[in-house]
Amino acid sequence: MKNRLFLPITIKGKNIRNRAVMPPMVFFERAGDDGFVTDEHVEHYRARAKGGTGLIIVEATCIEKNGRLSDCQLGIWSDEHISGLSRIVQACHEYGSVVMLQLHHSGLRTPSSVTEIPVGPSKNNQKPSRALTIDEIEAIKEDFTKAALRAQEAGFDGIELHGAHGQLLNQFVSPVTNQRTDEYGGDLKGRMKLSLDIIYNIKKELEGKRFIIGYRMGGNEPTLKDGIKIAKLLEEAEVDLLHVSGGISSPDIALPQPPQTFPFHWIVYCGTEIKKNVSIPVIVVEGIRTAKQASLIMDNRLADFVSVGRGHLVDPFWTKKAMNQLEAIPCLECKPDCHWFENGDLCPQQRVKNSQ
Ligand SMILES: Cc1cc2nc3c(=O)[nH]c(=O)nc-3n(C[C@H](O)[C@H](O)[C@H](O)COP(=O)(O)O)c2cc1C
């Protein structure tokens, strides 16, 4: 029987050659303050496409200059960004990967090097910040929609809205960070209104186009039960692809606990439980390093795709090696943090890769 990891799948008319996903990962220290794509970005993604990856989701790309997660993040807040981004698309398509772009705004997590007063659903009492006005929320919706149209113009096969990891859309969805009493707060539907409106607007603009709308969500918001409800609302909104990662945890609520026999991270567990509750394709992620682990998830039908993040950073040929039963260069699990959060050149495995 063929390993399900290598079975193709079609979403929105896009034929994805296998189920290995490179999840969005900012390639730090490459973009400048203008957010333009550099040659290094193009070669970074070309290498992973050449390495056989089925679906590449290009790193968090900011829809608004004042919402960047760092001053070296890619941008899509102006038409001028389109041509650089299209170079990434061409490089990925040349080697057969389907390629999506992650659209992002940091909200309350925007650092002081980017903006003095970060904005979000509500003020964060721990630091200078303020709640967005209704007019500003409308402007953010428009920025996301325009960014999606630019991504489509650049040739991307789809976009992924960044609704996980405590970023702006996640801040709205989570009751931990959203204390609004207007239509953008309150119950889950209210807290999801911003995300759902953006999805609706993008779909309306791109009606009839073969373009994948993905959403990266937190599986714990703050419980897995909430994560399942969120996934169902996204399915109702006709999202094409769900990517389940971590959300905003609450100091008062324990993290979801997989059964002792479950051999993966709790975030993977959230993804596999969400998969049982929706019929749209689900990507799982977190700590999946080897082809054996990825195949175990796929062959047991626990998910439709497997994201391999750091595995792809240390070894662009992760997928081809998996297909040929060769060992990929291992991630060394650097502590306290992966060096790629600072600069990939510092990754101890770059020496190995460059010598191959
Ligand atoms: C250097 C680096 C940058 C990242 N940037 C993003 C990002 O832009 N958007 C996002 O949603 N997640 C980002 N992540 C999280 C990854 O997509 C992924 O969820 C995480 O690395 C866990 O998967 P892994 O264990 O396979 O690496 C980043 C992770 C790393 C290591």
Ligand as a Chemical Component Dictionary entry (heavy atoms), coordinates in Angstrom:
data_LIG
# 
_chem_comp.id                   LIG 
_chem_comp.type                 NON-POLYMER 
_chem_comp.pdbx_formal_charge   0 
_chem_comp.three_letter_code    LIG 
# 
loop_
_chem_comp_atom.comp_id 
_chem_comp_atom.atom_id 
_chem_comp_atom.alt_atom_id 
_chem_comp_atom.type_symbol 
_chem_comp_atom.charge 
_chem_comp_atom.model_Cartn_x 
_chem_comp_atom.model_Cartn_y 
_chem_comp_atom.model_Cartn_z 
_chem_comp_atom.pdbx_ordinal 
LIG C1  C1  C 0 12.197 30.614 12.642 1  
LIG C2  C2  C 0 10.726 30.363 12.741 2  
LIG C3  C3  C 0 9.845  31.296 12.208 3  
LIG C4  C4  C 0 8.455  31.079 12.290 4  
LIG N1  N1  N 0 7.606  31.967 11.691 5  
LIG C5  C5  C 0 6.279  31.692 11.649 6  
LIG C6  C6  C 0 5.409  32.477 10.852 7  
LIG O1  O1  O 0 5.824  33.344 10.097 8  
LIG N2  N2  N 0 4.080  32.184 10.922 9  
LIG C7  C7  C 0 3.583  31.162 11.671 10 
LIG O2  O2  O 0 2.365  30.937 11.681 11 
LIG N3  N3  N 0 4.409  30.370 12.379 12 
LIG C8  C8  C 0 5.729  30.581 12.360 13 
LIG N4  N4  N 0 6.585  29.716 12.989 14 
LIG C9  C9  C 0 6.042  28.483 13.591 15 
LIG C10 C10 C 0 6.134  27.317 12.571 16 
LIG O3  O3  O 0 5.283  27.536 11.463 17 
LIG C11 C11 C 0 5.756  25.965 13.227 18 
LIG O4  O4  O 0 4.438  26.037 13.692 19 
LIG C12 C12 C 0 6.689  25.632 14.390 20 
LIG O5  O5  O 0 8.029  25.762 14.000 21 
LIG C13 C13 C 0 6.430  24.205 14.897 22 
LIG O6  O6  O 0 6.669  23.262 13.876 23 
LIG P1  P1  P 0 8.032  22.392 13.838 24 
LIG O7  O7  O 0 8.155  21.719 15.172 25 
LIG O8  O8  O 0 7.823  21.430 12.707 26 
LIG O9  O9  O 0 9.172  23.350 13.604 27 
LIG C14 C14 C 0 7.973  29.919 12.930 28 
LIG C15 C15 C 0 8.869  28.991 13.463 29 
LIG C16 C16 C 0 10.224 29.188 13.335 30 
LIG C17 C17 C 0 11.169 28.132 13.861 31 
# 
loop_
_chem_comp_bond.comp_id 
_chem_comp_bond.atom_id_1 
_chem_comp_bond.atom_id_2 
_chem_comp_bond.value_order 
_chem_comp_bond.pdbx_ordinal 
LIG C1  C2  SING 1  
LIG C2  C3  SING 2  
LIG C2  C16 DOUB 3  
LIG C3  C4  DOUB 4  
LIG C4  N1  SING 5  
LIG C4  C14 SING 6  
LIG N1  C5  DOUB 7  
LIG C5  C6  SING 8  
LIG C5  C8  SING 9  
LIG C6  O1  DOUB 10 
LIG C6  N2  SING 11 
LIG N2  C7  SING 12 
LIG C7  O2  DOUB 13 
LIG C7  N3  SING 14 
LIG N3  C8  DOUB 15 
LIG C8  N4  SING 16 
LIG N4  C9  SING 17 
LIG N4  C14 SING 18 
LIG C9  C10 SING 19 
LIG C10 O3  SING 20 
LIG C10 C11 SING 21 
LIG C11 O4  SING 22 
LIG C11 C12 SING 23 
LIG C12 O5  SING 24 
LIG C12 C13 SING 25 
LIG C13 O6  SING 26 
LIG O6  P1  SING 27 
LIG P1  O7  DOUB 28 
LIG P1  O8  SING 29 
LIG P1  O9  SING 30 
LIG C14 C15 DOUB 31 
LIG C15 C16 SING 32 
LIG C16 C17 SING 33 
# 
